[in-house]
Amino acid sequence: QRNPQLALAKIMEEFWEVVVAPQDNQVSECSDLLVHLIMYLNGNGISIEDIFNELHARRWAPKLSVENTKIPDEKSNEIIICISASKYPDKTDEFAEEQLGIKITRHSGRNLLVEGQIVDRNKFCKYFSHEENIKLSLFISRPQDMPWLLAS
Protein backbone atom coordinates (compact mmCIF):
# COMPACT_ATOMS: atom_id res chain seq x y z
CA GLN A 1 0.00 0.00 0.00
CA ARG A 2 1.59 3.24 -1.12
CA ASN A 3 -0.43 5.67 0.96
CA PRO A 4 -2.31 4.05 3.87
CA GLN A 5 -3.44 7.42 5.26
CA LEU A 6 -5.22 8.22 2.00
CA ALA A 7 -6.88 4.79 2.01
CA LEU A 8 -8.08 5.28 5.59
CA ALA A 9 -9.39 8.74 4.74
CA LYS A 10 -11.33 7.23 1.82
CA ILE A 11 -12.78 4.55 4.13
CA MET A 12 -13.92 7.23 6.59
CA GLU A 13 -15.44 9.23 3.73
CA GLU A 14 -17.37 6.17 2.57
CA PHE A 15 -18.43 5.44 6.16
CA TRP A 16 -19.95 8.90 6.53
CA GLU A 17 -21.70 8.52 3.19
CA VAL A 18 -23.35 5.39 4.61
CA VAL A 19 -24.38 7.30 7.73
CA VAL A 20 -25.99 10.21 5.88
CA ALA A 21 -27.34 8.28 2.89
CA PRO A 22 -31.09 8.12 2.40
CA GLN A 23 -32.61 4.66 2.86
CA ASP A 24 -32.75 3.89 -0.88
CA ASN A 25 -28.99 4.58 -1.34
CA GLN A 26 -27.64 2.79 1.74
CA VAL A 27 -26.96 -0.53 0.00
CA SER A 28 -24.96 1.23 -2.69
CA GLU A 29 -22.97 3.23 -0.13
CA CYS A 30 -22.35 0.12 1.98
CA SER A 31 -20.98 -1.72 -1.04
CA ASP A 32 -18.61 1.19 -1.73
CA LEU A 33 -17.44 1.10 1.89
CA LEU A 34 -16.84 -2.66 1.80
CA VAL A 35 -14.86 -2.42 -1.45
CA HIS A 36 -12.55 0.26 -0.03
CA LEU A 37 -12.15 -1.65 3.23
CA ILE A 38 -11.24 -4.88 1.41
CA MET A 39 -8.78 -2.98 -0.81
CA TYR A 40 -7.15 -1.50 2.30
CA LEU A 41 -6.93 -4.87 4.05
CA ASN A 42 -5.53 -6.59 0.95
CA GLY A 43 -2.90 -3.85 0.73
CA ASN A 44 -1.87 -4.76 4.28
CA GLY A 45 -1.68 -8.48 3.54
CA ILE A 46 -5.04 -9.50 5.03
CA SER A 47 -7.19 -11.55 2.69
CA ILE A 48 -10.94 -12.02 2.85
CA GLU A 49 -10.29 -15.72 3.50
CA ASP A 50 -8.30 -14.79 6.63
CA ILE A 51 -11.26 -12.77 7.86
CA PHE A 52 -13.75 -15.58 7.13
CA ASN A 53 -11.51 -18.09 8.94
CA GLU A 54 -11.28 -15.80 11.98
CA LEU A 55 -15.05 -15.23 12.05
CA HIS A 56 -15.68 -18.95 11.64
CA ALA A 57 -13.34 -19.77 14.53
CA ARG A 58 -15.02 -17.21 16.77
CA ARG A 59 -18.49 -18.39 15.90
CA TRP A 60 -17.84 -22.04 16.62
CA ALA A 61 -15.44 -21.66 19.53
CA PRO A 62 -16.98 -22.85 22.78
CA LYS A 63 -18.34 -19.94 24.75
CA LEU A 64 -17.31 -21.40 28.09
CA SER A 65 -14.24 -23.50 28.55
CA VAL A 66 -13.14 -25.02 31.81
CA GLU A 67 -9.95 -22.94 31.87
CA ASN A 68 -11.75 -19.65 31.34
CA THR A 69 -14.63 -20.22 33.71
CA LYS A 70 -14.09 -18.31 36.91
CA ILE A 71 -16.72 -18.13 39.57
CA PRO A 72 -16.55 -14.76 41.26
CA ASP A 73 -16.12 -14.82 45.01
CA GLU A 74 -18.28 -11.82 45.59
CA LYS A 75 -21.52 -10.80 43.99
CA SER A 76 -21.54 -7.74 41.76
CA ASN A 77 -23.26 -4.75 43.29
CA GLU A 78 -24.05 -3.13 39.95
CA ILE A 79 -27.28 -3.48 38.02
CA ILE A 80 -27.07 -2.56 34.35
CA ILE A 81 -30.27 -1.73 32.49
CA CYS A 82 -30.43 -0.96 28.77
CA ILE A 83 -33.18 1.35 27.61
CA SER A 84 -34.30 2.61 24.23
CA ALA A 85 -33.65 6.22 23.35
CA SER A 86 -35.79 6.41 20.24
CA LYS A 87 -38.85 4.25 20.89
CA TYR A 88 -41.40 5.65 23.34
CA PRO A 89 -39.04 7.42 25.78
CA ASP A 90 -41.94 8.93 27.75
CA LYS A 91 -43.60 5.55 28.26
CA THR A 92 -40.25 3.98 29.16
CA ASP A 93 -39.58 6.64 31.79
CA GLU A 94 -43.12 6.35 33.16
CA PHE A 95 -42.90 2.55 33.37
CA ALA A 96 -39.49 2.69 35.07
CA GLU A 97 -40.75 5.07 37.73
CA GLU A 98 -44.19 3.55 38.34
CA GLN A 99 -43.26 -0.13 38.16
CA LEU A 100 -39.54 -0.36 38.96
CA GLY A 101 -39.05 2.62 41.27
CA ILE A 102 -36.35 4.12 39.03
CA LYS A 103 -36.43 7.77 37.95
CA ILE A 104 -34.74 8.22 34.56
CA THR A 105 -33.08 11.53 33.76
CA ARG A 106 -32.42 12.23 30.07
CA HIS A 107 -30.19 15.08 29.03
CA SER A 108 -31.39 17.50 26.37
CA GLY A 109 -30.21 17.78 22.80
CA ARG A 110 -28.42 14.96 21.04
CA ASN A 111 -26.75 13.78 24.23
CA LEU A 112 -27.45 10.06 24.75
CA LEU A 113 -26.41 10.07 28.39
CA VAL A 114 -29.13 8.78 30.70
CA GLU A 115 -28.97 8.55 34.44
CA GLY A 116 -31.13 6.63 36.85
CA GLN A 117 -31.93 7.05 40.50
CA ILE A 118 -33.77 4.65 42.78
CA VAL A 119 -36.73 6.64 44.13
CA ASP A 120 -38.89 3.82 45.50
CA ARG A 121 -36.83 1.09 47.14
CA ASN A 122 -39.84 -1.21 47.68
CA LYS A 123 -40.71 -1.32 43.96
CA PHE A 124 -37.03 -1.65 43.06
CA CYS A 125 -36.46 -4.54 45.49
CA LYS A 126 -39.44 -6.40 44.05
CA TYR A 127 -37.43 -7.03 40.85
CA PHE A 128 -33.82 -6.40 41.85
CA SER A 129 -31.48 -6.75 44.81
CA HIS A 130 -32.38 -5.84 48.39
CA GLU A 131 -28.87 -4.55 49.13
CA GLU A 132 -28.49 -0.91 50.08
CA ASN A 133 -25.26 -0.15 48.20
CA ILE A 134 -26.45 -1.14 44.73
CA LYS A 135 -25.05 0.87 41.82
CA LEU A 136 -27.56 1.46 39.03
CA SER A 137 -26.24 2.01 35.48
CA LEU A 138 -28.44 2.86 32.51
CA PHE A 139 -27.26 2.50 28.92
CA ILE A 140 -28.89 3.45 25.65
CA SER A 141 -29.50 0.53 23.31
CA ARG A 142 -31.43 -0.12 20.14
CA PRO A 143 -34.41 -2.47 20.57
CA GLN A 144 -32.97 -4.98 18.07
CA ASP A 145 -29.72 -5.21 20.12
CA MET A 146 -31.40 -5.95 23.44
CA PRO A 147 -31.78 -9.76 22.97
CA TRP A 148 -28.06 -10.00 22.18
CA LEU A 149 -27.19 -7.92 25.23
CA LEU A 150 -29.36 -10.12 27.44
CA ALA A 151 -27.67 -13.25 26.09
CA SER A 152 -24.12 -12.02 26.62
N, C-alpha and C positions, 0 to 999 in steps of 0.2 A: 504494500500500500504506500503510494507516494506521499499522500497528504492526509493522515488520519484525522486531523482537526477539521478539515473541510468535509470529510465523510460524516463525521459526527454532527457537524453543523447542519448538513443536509438531512440527516436522520431526525434531528430536532425540528427542523422546518416541516418535514413530512408529518411528524407527530402532531404538531400544532394545527396542521391542515386537517388531520383526523378529528381533533378536538372541536374545531370551529365549523366543520363541514355540515351542511344540512343533511338530513336523514337519507335522502336519495343519492348523495355522493359519498357516503361513508365507506361503502365497499370499495369503491375506486381509490379513495385516499388510503385505506388500509392496505390495499395491494401495493400501492406505491411505497408505503412505509416498509412493508415486508421485503420488497425487492431491495431497497437501499440498505436495510439491516443485514440481509443475507450477503449482499456485495461487501459490506464492511467486515462481516465475520469471515468470509472467504479470504479477504485480503489479509486477515490476521491468522490464517491457517486453521480456521474452525469450519468444518464442513457441516452440512445439514444432517448428514448421517450421524456425526458426533452428537449433535443436539438430540436427534431422535433416540439414540442409544442411551443418553443420559436421562431423558424423560421416561423412557421405558424402564430403566433401572429404578428410578424413583417411584414410579407408579406401582411396580410389583415388589418392591422391597418390603419386608415385613414392617409394620408400623411399630410393633413392640418387640424388642428382642430381650432376652434374659439379661444380657450385659448392660443394656441401656435403661432397664426398668429400675427406677429408684423410688422407693416409697418414702415420701417426706415424713420426717419425725413430727413436725408440727403442722397444724392446719393453717391454711392461708386465711388471713383476716381481711381479704379484699374481695369484694363482690363486683364483678364487671358486668354491666348491662349495655347491650347495643340497642340503639334506638334509631328510627328513621328520621331523616331531616326533611325529606321532601313529601312523604305521604302522611297526611293528616296530623301535622304537628300539634294542633290544638287538642284533638282527641287523645293523642298519645300523652300529652302533658296532663290532661284531665284524668285519664285512666290511672296514670302513675300516682297522682296525688290522692285520688279517691279510693283506689283499690290497694295500692302498694305502700302508701304513706311516704312517697318520695316526691319532693317538689323539684321540678326541672326548671333550670334557668338557662334560657337561650340568649346568646349575645346577638346584637343587631347587625345588620348588613350581611356581608357574605362570609362572616366568621362562622365556622362550623363547630366552635367550641361550645360544649354543653356541660353544665355542672348540675349535680344533684345533691340534695340535702334531705336527710331523713327527718320528716316533720311529725310523723305519727308512728311511734315505735311499735305499738300493738299491731297495726296493719302490716308493718314491715316484717315483724317477727313471725307473722302468720305464714309467710312464704320464704323467708330467709333466716339467717342466724339470729340467735338470741343474745349474742355477745355484745357488750357495750362498745368495744373499741373497733368496730367494723369500719373499714374504709370502703366507700362507695365510689366507683368510677363509671362514668357514662361515656360511651363512644358512639359516634355517628356511623351508621352502616346502611348500605342499600338493602332493601327487602330481599332481593335475590341472593345476597351473600350471607344472610342470617343462618340458613341451614348448615352451610359449610362452617361458619364460626361455632355453631353449637356442637358440631361433630369433632372439631379439633381440640 
